[in-house]
């Protein structure tokens, strides 16, 4: 019998080699080769090569440049030895979901064409949702009627008002004298319609100038207020517009200044990093362009720090949710929650962190939270949900999440959304705090900056120290709300929030709650507009209210109405170009006029707590991200 013997020296050597492999540092550069060893002098060429060989404790340093690939790590890290992908010495690293398109030929006038294989033949709503075209790093609109203006702001598109009517089931008619005649007909085109608090899309089945028929993705009997049409080559009539003929695999593009198009890119990949079933991986100081990051229910402890992600998701149609994704008795959840589960930076699983990052431009979510105990802190999230479903800059499912110190602006509907229409929604022990929220509801109505619906149990969590401000309702009908606990959401704790300057609709409320199910706690807020509270057990104390539409809280005391002049240090004015200061002057009647509330009014100064969101004599708290100046500097 042969006996294999190891000396203590050989065992030590093996251990050193194992530790070395686990903590090894690799370098990647666009000028490298995947046949290289991955050193600083002989780097790998692709991030995927590094992702394949790196072990727990290892790092992939990425040199400056553009990487056009999707990365999937071969293994997970560990709690003691995470795997890191980071920009080398903060160099400018971009992971792009696009490929360049060159070699254009003239089609007619200012329209050029190029044969190219794009991922989507028409439109679909699994995997890759819709094609996307960029010129010089800016998303271009698909040919449509009416045309977008020269700003090409997808949250302020040009729309046609009125004329969408249900004809029963999924059938609809679209009547408007501005609809032009198309020589090849409208059949097969697509329509996007804005209908009260949500939107629908559909396929044109027939018609001519002024009147069309459509098969919609979901039934709706409320009628449509605004719409646009797309999906026909004949609509290509404006600089920057494009159309893709998937049958001939030809991309048509109306060039700026009639010149041969340059710096054109098309989206070819959804993800920069696929971290499904991976854990303990850190991504630091990376730029993402036209792609996003995904995880799975089995992923844990992913850290995303200091990324700048632009155009994270794009879709053009709103399909109904599969039955497996709908909550029981979810009413019309099949349309309102379309693409609310598969867009944005997608954090599923447990204990992920997104911090110090800038997320901008998404057709749906900015970031999606599903699972437990995720943290989203000190980020700027802007220009989200231009397709206008119940997606949001921050879309929440699950429990134990913390959403703090973020600046959230420019959203098609809500800024932060917890919604019941999708299966598995829970919302216990969620903290939403110190966020600066503005310019939401840009393409919808009957919504909230923080919107929670329906029958959601908020026990154990709190909404506190948020600024909600400066938005104008898209519609003159239902308007906007600040904090909106819709349809019997319950067991909320709402304290030290400031809401002001919500305008434009007939029902712009700073705060709305009404549920017979639980107990609502509304303390030390400053609400500069109307408040609606009623329908259950509500304690409202130490708040500053405007003249309110309805307050029927059964336990209310020590509240102050604005007509009694709280004497703010710097109240808001229409002309002001600065943030108002809602702290109290020394002679304010709100000082020492409150009541002690355990867990809410600790560390007050004086004989009793002050009324409102600010306690005089203590540091003045501020909301929002510290990255604000970064965004201005780089735009």
C-alpha positions as CSV (number, residue, x, y, z in Angstrom):
1,X,0.0,0.0,0.0
2,X,1.3,3.4,-1.0
3,X,1.1,6.1,1.7
4,X,1.2,9.7,0.5
5,X,3.1,11.8,3.0
6,X,3.2,15.6,3.2
7,X,5.8,17.6,5.1
8,X,4.8,20.6,7.2
9,X,6.6,22.7,4.7
10,X,4.6,21.5,1.7
11,X,1.3,21.9,3.7
12,X,2.2,25.5,4.5
13,X,3.1,26.1,0.8
14,X,-0.3,24.8,-0.3
15,X,-2.1,27.0,2.3
16,X,-0.2,30.0,1.1
17,X,-1.1,29.3,-2.5
18,X,-4.8,28.8,-1.6
19,X,-4.9,32.0,0.3
20,X,-3.1,33.8,-2.5
21,X,-5.6,32.5,-5.1
22,X,-8.5,33.6,-2.9
23,X,-7.1,37.2,-2.4
24,X,-5.7,37.7,-5.8
25,X,-6.0,41.0,-7.6
26,X,-6.5,41.1,-11.4
27,X,-6.5,43.9,-13.8
28,X,-8.7,44.4,-16.9
29,X,-8.1,46.9,-19.7
30,X,-9.7,47.4,-23.2
31,X,-6.1,47.1,-24.6
32,X,-5.5,43.8,-22.9
33,X,-5.9,40.1,-23.9
34,X,-7.8,37.3,-22.2
35,X,-4.7,35.2,-22.8
36,X,-2.7,37.5,-20.5
37,X,-2.3,36.7,-16.8
38,X,-4.4,39.7,-15.7
39,X,-1.6,41.8,-14.2
40,X,-1.1,45.5,-14.4
41,X,1.4,45.1,-17.2
42,X,-0.5,42.3,-19.0
43,X,-4.2,42.8,-18.2
44,X,-7.2,40.8,-19.3
45,X,-9.3,42.4,-22.1
46,X,-12.8,41.5,-20.8
47,X,-14.4,41.8,-17.4
48,X,-15.9,38.4,-17.9
49,X,-12.5,36.7,-18.1
50,X,-11.7,38.2,-14.7
51,X,-15.2,37.3,-13.4
52,X,-14.5,33.7,-14.4
53,X,-11.2,33.3,-12.5
54,X,-11.6,35.6,-9.5
55,X,-12.1,33.8,-6.2
56,X,-13.5,35.0,-2.8
57,X,-11.4,37.9,-1.5
58,X,-10.2,38.8,-5.0
59,X,-10.6,42.0,-6.9
60,X,-11.0,42.9,-10.5
61,X,-9.6,46.3,-11.1
62,X,-11.0,47.8,-14.3
63,X,-8.9,50.3,-16.3
64,X,-10.5,53.3,-18.1
65,X,-12.6,52.6,-21.2
66,X,-15.9,51.2,-22.5
67,X,-16.7,47.5,-22.0
68,X,-19.5,46.1,-24.2
69,X,-20.4,43.0,-22.3
70,X,-22.6,41.3,-19.8
71,X,-20.7,40.0,-16.7
72,X,-21.6,36.9,-14.6
73,X,-19.2,36.0,-11.8
74,X,-18.3,32.3,-11.6
75,X,-18.6,32.1,-7.9
76,X,-19.9,34.1,-4.9
77,X,-17.7,35.8,-2.3
78,X,-18.1,35.2,1.4
79,X,-18.8,37.5,4.4
80,X,-15.1,37.5,5.3
81,X,-13.9,37.6,1.7
82,X,-16.2,39.4,-0.8
83,X,-15.4,39.7,-4.5
84,X,-14.9,43.3,-5.8
85,X,-15.3,44.8,-9.3
86,X,-14.1,48.4,-9.2
87,X,-12.6,51.2,-11.3
88,X,-8.8,51.2,-11.0
89,X,-7.9,54.4,-9.1
90,X,-11.3,55.9,-9.9
91,X,-10.6,55.9,-13.7
92,X,-13.6,56.4,-16.0
93,X,-15.0,52.9,-16.6
94,X,-18.2,52.4,-18.5
95,X,-20.0,49.1,-19.0
96,X,-22.3,49.6,-22.0
97,X,-25.3,47.6,-23.2
98,X,-24.9,49.0,-26.7
99,X,-23.0,48.4,-29.9
100,X,-22.0,51.1,-32.4
101,X,-23.7,51.3,-35.8
102,X,-21.8,52.7,-38.8
103,X,-21.9,52.4,-42.6
104,X,-25.2,54.3,-43.2
105,X,-26.6,54.8,-46.7
106,X,-29.1,57.3,-47.9
107,X,-32.8,56.2,-48.0
108,X,-34.5,59.5,-48.9
109,X,-33.9,63.1,-48.1
110,X,-32.6,63.2,-44.5
111,X,-33.4,59.6,-43.8
112,X,-30.5,57.0,-43.7
113,X,-30.7,53.3,-43.3
114,X,-28.5,50.5,-42.2
115,X,-29.1,46.7,-42.1
116,X,-28.5,45.6,-38.5
117,X,-29.8,42.8,-36.3
118,X,-31.6,44.3,-33.2
119,X,-32.7,42.1,-30.3
120,X,-36.5,42.7,-30.6
121,X,-38.6,41.9,-33.6
122,X,-41.3,44.5,-33.1
123,X,-42.1,44.6,-29.3
124,X,-42.1,41.9,-26.7
125,X,-42.4,41.9,-23.0
126,X,-40.2,39.0,-21.8
127,X,-36.4,39.3,-21.6
128,X,-35.5,42.2,-23.9
129,X,-38.5,44.5,-24.0
130,X,-37.9,47.1,-26.8
131,X,-35.2,48.3,-29.1
132,X,-33.4,51.5,-28.2
133,X,-31.3,53.9,-30.3
134,X,-28.8,56.5,-29.1
135,X,-27.0,59.4,-30.8
136,X,-24.0,60.8,-29.0
137,X,-25.1,59.2,-25.7
138,X,-28.7,60.5,-25.9
139,X,-31.8,58.3,-26.3
140,X,-33.7,59.1,-29.5
141,X,-37.5,58.7,-29.9
142,X,-39.0,56.0,-32.0
143,X,-40.9,57.6,-34.9
144,X,-44.3,58.7,-33.5
145,X,-47.3,61.0,-33.9
146,X,-47.3,63.6,-32.6
147,X,-43.6,64.3,-32.7
148,X,-41.6,65.1,-29.6
149,X,-40.3,68.6,-29.4
150,X,-36.6,69.3,-29.7
151,X,-35.9,68.8,-26.0
152,X,-36.9,65.1,-26.4
153,X,-38.0,64.9,-22.8
154,X,-39.7,61.5,-22.4
155,X,-41.4,62.7,-19.2
156,X,-42.9,65.6,-21.1
157,X,-43.8,64.1,-24.5
158,X,-46.2,65.8,-26.9
159,X,-49.6,64.2,-26.6
160,X,-53.0,64.4,-28.4
161,X,-55.8,65.1,-26.0
162,X,-59.0,63.1,-25.8
163,X,-60.8,60.5,-28.0
164,X,-59.9,57.1,-26.6
165,X,-63.0,55.1,-25.8
166,X,-63.7,51.6,-24.6
167,X,-65.7,49.4,-27.0
168,X,-66.0,46.5,-24.6
169,X,-63.4,44.1,-23.4
170,X,-60.0,44.8,-25.0
171,X,-61.4,46.8,-27.9
172,X,-61.1,50.6,-28.1
173,X,-61.7,53.4,-30.6
174,X,-59.4,56.4,-31.0
175,X,-61.0,59.5,-32.6
176,X,-59.3,62.7,-33.2
177,X,-59.2,65.0,-36.2
178,X,-55.5,65.4,-35.9
179,X,-54.7,61.8,-36.7
180,X,-53.2,61.9,-40.2
181,X,-53.7,59.6,-43.2
182,X,-51.0,57.0,-43.8
183,X,-50.7,55.7,-47.4
184,X,-49.9,52.2,-46.1
185,X,-52.5,52.3,-43.4
186,X,-52.4,52.4,-39.6
187,X,-52.9,48.6,-39.0
188,X,-50.1,47.2,-36.9
189,X,-49.1,50.5,-35.3
190,X,-49.0,50.9,-31.5
191,X,-50.8,53.3,-29.2
192,X,-49.9,54.6,-25.7
193,X,-52.8,56.1,-23.8
194,X,-52.9,58.0,-20.5
195,X,-56.0,57.1,-18.5
196,X,-56.5,58.6,-15.1
197,X,-54.0,57.0,-12.8
198,X,-52.4,54.5,-15.2
199,X,-51.7,53.9,-18.8
200,X,-52.4,51.3,-21.4
201,X,-50.9,50.3,-24.8
202,X,-52.5,48.6,-27.7
203,X,-52.2,47.6,-31.3
204,X,-54.1,49.4,-34.1
205,X,-56.4,47.0,-35.9
206,X,-57.8,49.4,-38.6
207,X,-59.1,52.8,-39.4
208,X,-57.9,55.8,-41.3
209,X,-57.4,59.6,-40.8
210,X,-59.3,60.8,-37.7
211,X,-60.5,57.5,-36.4
212,X,-58.8,54.2,-35.5
213,X,-59.6,51.0,-33.8
214,X,-57.3,49.2,-31.4
215,X,-56.9,46.0,-29.4
216,X,-55.6,47.0,-26.0
217,X,-53.4,45.0,-23.6
218,X,-56.1,45.2,-20.8
219,X,-59.7,46.3,-20.4
220,X,-60.5,49.8,-19.2
221,X,-63.8,51.5,-19.1
222,X,-62.8,55.0,-18.0
223,X,-61.8,56.4,-21.4
224,X,-58.5,58.0,-22.3
225,X,-57.4,61.6,-21.9
226,X,-54.1,61.7,-24.0
227,X,-52.3,59.4,-26.4
228,X,-49.6,59.1,-29.0
229,X,-49.1,56.6,-31.9
230,X,-45.9,54.8,-33.0
231,X,-44.6,51.8,-34.9
232,X,-44.8,52.9,-38.6
233,X,-42.1,53.9,-41.0
234,X,-44.3,56.6,-42.5
235,X,-44.2,58.4,-39.1
236,X,-40.5,59.0,-39.5
237,X,-40.5,62.7,-40.2
238,X,-38.4,64.5,-37.6
239,X,-34.6,64.8,-36.8
240,X,-33.5,62.1,-34.4
241,X,-36.5,59.8,-34.9
242,X,-35.9,56.2,-36.0
243,X,-37.8,53.1,-37.1
244,X,-36.8,49.5,-37.3
245,X,-38.2,47.1,-39.9
246,X,-37.6,43.8,-38.3
247,X,-38.6,41.8,-41.4
248,X,-35.8,43.2,-43.4
249,X,-33.6,43.9,-40.3
250,X,-33.2,47.5,-41.4
251,X,-32.8,50.5,-39.1
252,X,-34.0,53.9,-40.5
253,X,-32.8,57.1,-38.9
254,X,-33.6,60.8,-39.6
255,X,-30.3,62.5,-39.4
256,X,-29.6,65.8,-37.7
257,X,-28.6,68.5,-40.2
258,X,-29.1,66.0,-43.0
259,X,-25.6,64.7,-42.4
260,X,-24.5,61.0,-42.4
261,X,-25.3,59.8,-38.9
262,X,-22.3,59.4,-36.5
263,X,-22.0,58.2,-32.9
264,X,-25.0,56.0,-33.3
265,X,-25.5,53.1,-30.8
266,X,-28.2,50.5,-30.4
267,X,-29.0,48.5,-27.3
268,X,-28.0,44.9,-27.5
269,X,-27.8,43.7,-23.8
270,X,-30.0,44.1,-20.8
271,X,-27.5,43.6,-18.0
272,X,-24.1,44.8,-17.0
273,X,-23.9,42.3,-14.2
274,X,-26.1,39.2,-13.7
275,X,-25.7,38.5,-10.0
276,X,-28.5,35.9,-9.8
277,X,-27.7,33.3,-7.2
278,X,-24.5,35.2,-6.3
279,X,-23.7,36.7,-2.9
280,X,-21.0,39.0,-1.2
281,X,-20.1,40.8,-4.4
282,X,-19.2,44.5,-4.4
283,X,-19.4,46.9,-7.5
284,X,-17.7,50.2,-7.0
285,X,-17.3,53.4,-9.0
286,X,-18.6,52.2,-12.3
287,X,-20.6,53.8,-15.1
288,X,-23.4,51.8,-16.6
289,X,-25.0,52.8,-19.9
290,X,-28.2,51.3,-21.4
291,X,-28.2,48.4,-19.0
292,X,-28.8,47.4,-15.4
293,X,-27.9,45.0,-12.6
294,X,-30.0,42.0,-11.7
295,X,-30.1,39.6,-8.7
296,X,-32.3,36.7,-7.6
297,X,-34.2,35.5,-4.6
298,X,-31.0,33.5,-3.6
299,X,-28.7,36.5,-3.8
300,X,-27.4,38.1,-0.5
301,X,-25.2,41.0,0.5
302,X,-24.5,42.6,-2.8
303,X,-23.0,46.1,-2.4
304,X,-23.4,48.7,-5.2
305,X,-21.4,51.8,-4.3
306,X,-20.7,54.9,-6.4
307,X,-22.1,53.8,-9.7
308,X,-23.7,56.1,-12.3
309,X,-26.3,54.3,-14.3
310,X,-28.1,55.9,-17.2
311,X,-30.9,54.5,-19.3
312,X,-31.2,51.4,-17.1
313,X,-34.4,50.0,-18.6
314,X,-36.6,50.6,-21.6
315,X,-40.0,49.3,-22.7
316,X,-42.7,50.6,-25.1
317,X,-45.6,48.4,-24.3
318,X,-47.5,47.5,-21.2
319,X,-48.6,43.9,-21.1
320,X,-50.8,42.4,-18.4
321,X,-49.0,40.6,-15.6
322,X,-48.9,36.8,-15.7
323,X,-51.4,35.2,-13.3
324,X,-48.5,34.0,-11.1
325,X,-47.4,37.6,-10.5
326,X,-50.8,39.0,-9.6
327,X,-52.1,39.3,-6.1
328,X,-55.5,37.6,-5.4
329,X,-58.4,39.9,-6.3
330,X,-56.0,42.6,-7.6
331,X,-58.6,44.4,-9.5
332,X,-56.8,46.0,-12.5
333,X,-53.4,45.1,-11.2
334,X,-52.7,43.3,-14.4
335,X,-52.1,46.7,-16.1
336,X,-51.0,49.1,-13.4
337,X,-48.1,46.9,-12.3
338,X,-46.8,46.1,-15.8
339,X,-43.0,45.9,-15.7
340,X,-42.9,46.9,-12.1
341,X,-41.1,43.6,-11.3
342,X,-38.4,43.6,-14.0
343,X,-37.1,47.1,-14.5
344,X,-34.5,49.3,-12.8
345,X,-31.6,48.2,-10.6
346,X,-33.1,44.9,-9.4
347,X,-32.3,44.0,-5.8
348,X,-33.9,40.6,-4.9
349,X,-32.9,38.4,-2.1
350,X,-31.5,39.6,1.3
351,X,-29.4,42.4,2.6
352,X,-28.2,44.3,-0.5
353,X,-27.0,47.9,-0.4
354,X,-27.2,50.6,-3.1
355,X,-25.4,53.8,-2.0
356,X,-23.7,56.9,-3.2
357,X,-25.0,56.3,-6.7
358,X,-26.8,58.2,-9.5
359,X,-29.6,56.4,-11.4
360,X,-31.2,58.3,-14.3
361,X,-33.6,57.5,-17.0
362,X,-35.7,54.4,-16.9
363,X,-39.0,53.5,-18.5
364,X,-40.0,51.8,-15.2
365,X,-38.2,51.6,-11.9
366,X,-35.1,53.3,-10.8
367,X,-34.4,50.6,-8.3
368,X,-36.6,47.6,-7.4
369,X,-36.5,46.1,-3.9
370,X,-37.8,42.6,-3.4
371,X,-36.9,40.3,-0.5
372,X,-35.7,41.5,2.9
373,X,-33.5,44.1,4.6
374,X,-32.1,46.1,1.6
375,X,-30.6,49.5,2.1
376,X,-30.9,52.4,-0.4
377,X,-29.1,55.4,0.9
378,X,-27.5,58.6,-0.4
379,X,-28.4,58.2,-4.0
380,X,-29.8,60.5,-6.7
381,X,-32.6,58.8,-8.6
382,X,-34.1,60.9,-11.4
383,X,-36.2,60.6,-14.7
384,X,-38.0,57.3,-13.9
385,X,-41.2,55.6,-15.1
386,X,-41.8,57.5,-18.4
387,X,-44.1,54.6,-19.4
388,X,-46.3,55.4,-16.3
389,X,-47.2,52.1,-14.6
390,X,-46.9,51.5,-10.8
391,X,-43.2,51.3,-11.3
392,X,-41.4,54.1,-9.5
393,X,-37.9,55.5,-8.8
394,X,-38.0,53.3,-5.7
395,X,-40.4,50.3,-6.0
396,X,-40.7,48.3,-2.8
397,X,-41.8,44.7,-2.1
398,X,-40.8,42.9,1.0
399,X,-39.8,43.8,4.6
400,X,-37.1,45.4,6.6
401,X,-35.9,47.8,3.9
402,X,-34.3,51.2,4.6
403,X,-34.7,54.0,2.1
404,X,-32.9,57.0,3.4
405,X,-31.1,60.2,2.4
406,X,-32.0,60.0,-1.3
407,X,-32.8,62.8,-3.7
408,X,-35.7,61.6,-5.9
409,X,-37.0,63.8,-8.7
410,X,-38.9,63.7,-12.0
411,X,-41.1,60.6,-12.0
412,X,-44.0,59.7,-14.3
413,X,-46.1,58.7,-11.3
414,X,-45.1,58.0,-7.6
415,X,-41.6,58.6,-6.3
416,X,-41.7,55.7,-3.8
417,X,-44.3,52.9,-4.3
418,X,-45.5,50.0,-2.2
419,X,-48.3,48.3,-4.0
420,X,-50.5,45.3,-3.5
421,X,-51.3,44.4,-7.1
422,X,-48.4,42.0,-7.4
423,X,-48.1,38.7,-5.6
424,X,-46.0,38.5,-2.4
425,X,-46.3,42.2,-1.4
426,X,-45.4,42.8,2.2
427,X,-44.3,46.0,3.9
428,X,-43.4,45.5,7.6
429,X,-40.5,47.2,9.3
430,X,-39.7,49.6,6.4
431,X,-38.1,52.9,7.1
432,X,-38.5,55.8,4.6
433,X,-36.5,58.7,6.0
434,X,-34.6,61.9,5.1
435,X,-35.5,61.8,1.4
436,X,-35.9,64.9,-0.7
437,X,-38.7,64.2,-3.2
438,X,-39.8,66.6,-5.9
439,X,-41.3,66.8,-9.4
440,X,-43.3,63.5,-9.3
441,X,-46.6,62.8,-11.1
442,X,-45.3,64.3,-14.3
443,X,-47.5,62.0,-16.5
444,X,-50.2,60.8,-14.2
445,X,-52.7,61.7,-11.5
446,X,-54.3,60.4,-8.3
447,X,-50.9,59.4,-6.9
448,X,-48.5,60.1,-4.1
449,X,-44.8,61.1,-3.7
450,X,-44.9,58.1,-1.2
451,X,-47.8,55.9,-2.4
452,X,-48.9,52.8,-0.5
453,X,-51.8,50.7,-1.7
454,X,-53.9,48.7,-0.9
455,X,-54.6,47.0,2.4
456,X,-50.9,47.1,3.2
457,X,-49.8,46.5,6.8
458,X,-47.0,49.0,7.7
459,X,-46.5,47.7,11.3
460,X,-43.0,48.2,12.6
461,X,-41.9,50.8,10.1
462,X,-42.0,54.6,9.8
463,X,-42.1,57.4,7.3
464,X,-40.2,60.3,8.8
465,X,-38.0,63.4,8.1
466,X,-38.8,63.6,4.4
467,X,-39.2,66.7,2.3
468,X,-41.9,66.4,-0.3
469,X,-42.2,69.4,-2.5
470,X,-42.5,71.3,-5.8
471,X,-44.6,69.4,-8.2
472,X,-47.4,70.4,-10.5
473,X,-50.1,67.9,-11.3
474,X,-50.1,66.6,-14.8
475,X,-53.9,66.6,-14.9
476,X,-56.4,69.2,-13.6
477,X,-58.6,66.4,-12.3
478,X,-57.3,64.4,-9.3
479,X,-54.1,66.2,-8.7
480,X,-51.2,64.8,-6.5
481,X,-50.7,63.9,-2.9
482,X,-47.6,64.0,-0.7
483,X,-48.0,60.9,1.5
484,X,-50.9,58.8,0.3
485,X,-52.0,55.7,2.2
486,X,-54.6,54.5,-0.3
487,X,-57.5,52.0,0.2
488,X,-57.1,51.0,3.8
489,X,-53.3,50.7,4.1
490,X,-52.8,50.7,7.9
491,X,-50.6,50.7,11.0
492,X,-48.5,53.6,9.8
493,X,-46.2,55.9,11.8
494,X,-45.8,59.3,10.0
495,X,-43.6,61.9,11.8
496,X,-41.4,64.9,11.1
497,X,-42.2,65.2,7.4
498,X,-42.5,68.6,5.6
499,X,-44.8,68.8,2.5
500,X,-45.2,72.0,0.5
501,X,-46.0,73.4,-3.0
502,X,-48.1,70.7,-4.5
503,X,-50.1,72.4,-7.2
504,X,-52.1,72.1,-10.4
505,X,-55.0,69.7,-9.7
506,X,-58.3,70.1,-7.9
507,X,-57.3,67.7,-5.1
508,X,-53.7,68.3,-4.1
509,X,-53.4,66.9,-0.6
510,X,-50.3,66.9,1.5
511,X,-51.4,63.8,3.4
512,X,-54.2,61.2,2.9
513,X,-55.0,58.3,5.2
514,X,-58.2,56.5,6.0
515,X,-58.5,52.9,7.1
516,X,-60.7,51.1,9.6
517,X,-58.2,48.3,9.9
518,X,-55.4,49.5,12.2
519,X,-54.0,52.5,14.1
520,X,-52.4,55.4,12.4
521,X,-49.8,57.7,14.2
522,X,-49.4,61.2,12.7
523,X,-47.0,63.3,14.8
524,X,-44.9,66.4,14.4
525,X,-45.4,67.0,10.7
526,X,-45.5,70.3,8.8
527,X,-48.1,70.1,6.1
528,X,-48.5,73.3,4.1
529,X,-51.5,72.0,2.1
530,X,-54.8,70.2,2.7
531,X,-54.9,67.0,4.7
532,X,-57.5,64.2,4.6
533,X,-57.6,61.9,7.7
534,X,-60.5,59.7,8.6
535,X,-62.1,56.3,8.7
536,X,-60.3,54.6,11.5
537,X,-58.2,55.0,14.7
538,X,-55.9,57.9,14.1
539,X,-53.8,59.8,16.5
540,X,-52.8,63.3,15.2
541,X,-50.6,65.4,17.6
542,X,-48.0,68.1,17.4
543,X,-48.7,68.8,13.7
544,X,-48.8,72.1,11.7
545,X,-51.7,71.9,9.2
546,X,-53.0,74.2,6.5
547,X,-56.8,74.8,6.5
548,X,-57.7,71.1,6.1
549,X,-60.4,69.5,3.9
550,X,-61.1,66.7,6.4
551,X,-59.6,65.8,9.7
552,X,-61.6,63.3,11.7
553,X,-58.8,61.8,13.8
554,X,-60.3,60.4,16.9
555,X,-57.3,61.2,19.0
556,X,-56.0,64.7,18.1
557,X,-54.4,67.3,20.2
558,X,-51.8,70.0,20.2
559,X,-52.0,70.8,16.5
560,X,-51.6,74.2,15.0
561,X,-53.2,75.6,11.9
562,X,-51.2,77.8,9.5
563,X,-53.8,80.6,9.7
564,X,-52.6,81.0,13.3
565,X,-49.2,82.0,11.8
566,X,-46.5,79.4,13.0
567,X,-43.8,82.0,12.2
568,X,-41.4,80.0,10.1
569,X,-37.8,81.3,9.7
570,X,-38.2,81.5,5.9
571,X,-41.6,80.5,4.6
572,X,-42.0,79.5,1.0
573,X,-42.9,82.1,-1.6
574,X,-43.8,81.7,-5.3
575,X,-40.8,83.9,-6.3
576,X,-38.2,82.2,-4.1
577,X,-35.3,80.4,-5.9
578,X,-34.1,78.8,-2.7
579,X,-35.4,76.2,-0.3
580,X,-37.7,77.5,2.4
581,X,-36.8,77.1,6.1
582,X,-39.6,75.7,8.2
583,X,-37.7,76.0,11.5
584,X,-39.4,78.2,14.0
585,X,-38.7,81.8,14.9
586,X,-38.1,82.6,18.6
587,X,-41.6,84.0,18.9
588,X,-43.5,81.2,17.2
589,X,-46.6,80.0,19.0
590,X,-45.6,76.4,18.1
591,X,-42.6,76.5,20.6
592,X,-43.2,74.3,23.7
593,X,-46.8,73.8,22.6
594,X,-46.6,70.1,21.9
595,X,-47.1,67.0,23.9
596,X,-44.5,64.4,24.8
597,X,-44.7,61.3,22.6
598,X,-42.4,58.4,23.5
599,X,-40.1,57.5,20.6
600,X,-40.9,60.7,18.7
601,X,-40.1,63.8,20.7
602,X,-36.9,62.7,22.5
603,X,-34.3,65.4,23.1
604,X,-36.7,68.3,23.0
605,X,-35.6,71.7,24.3
606,X,-37.7,73.7,26.8
607,X,-40.7,72.9,28.8
608,X,-42.4,70.7,26.2
609,X,-41.8,69.6,22.6
610,X,-42.5,72.1,19.8
611,X,-45.2,71.6,17.2
612,X,-44.2,70.8,13.7
613,X,-41.2,69.1,12.0
614,X,-38.5,71.2,13.6
615,X,-37.6,71.6,17.2
616,X,-36.1,75.0,18.0
617,X,-32.7,74.9,19.7
618,X,-31.7,71.6,18.0
619,X,-29.7,71.1,14.8
620,X,-31.9,71.8,11.7
621,X,-32.2,68.5,9.9
622,X,-32.0,68.3,6.1
623,X,-33.2,65.7,3.6
624,X,-31.7,64.4,0.4
625,X,-28.4,63.1,-0.9
626,X,-25.0,64.7,-0.5
627,X,-24.3,63.9,-4.1
628,X,-26.5,66.8,-5.4
629,X,-23.5,68.9,-6.5
630,X,-22.0,65.9,-8.3
631,X,-25.0,65.6,-10.6
632,X,-25.0,69.3,-11.5
633,X,-21.2,69.2,-12.1
634,X,-21.4,66.3,-14.6
635,X,-24.5,67.4,-16.6
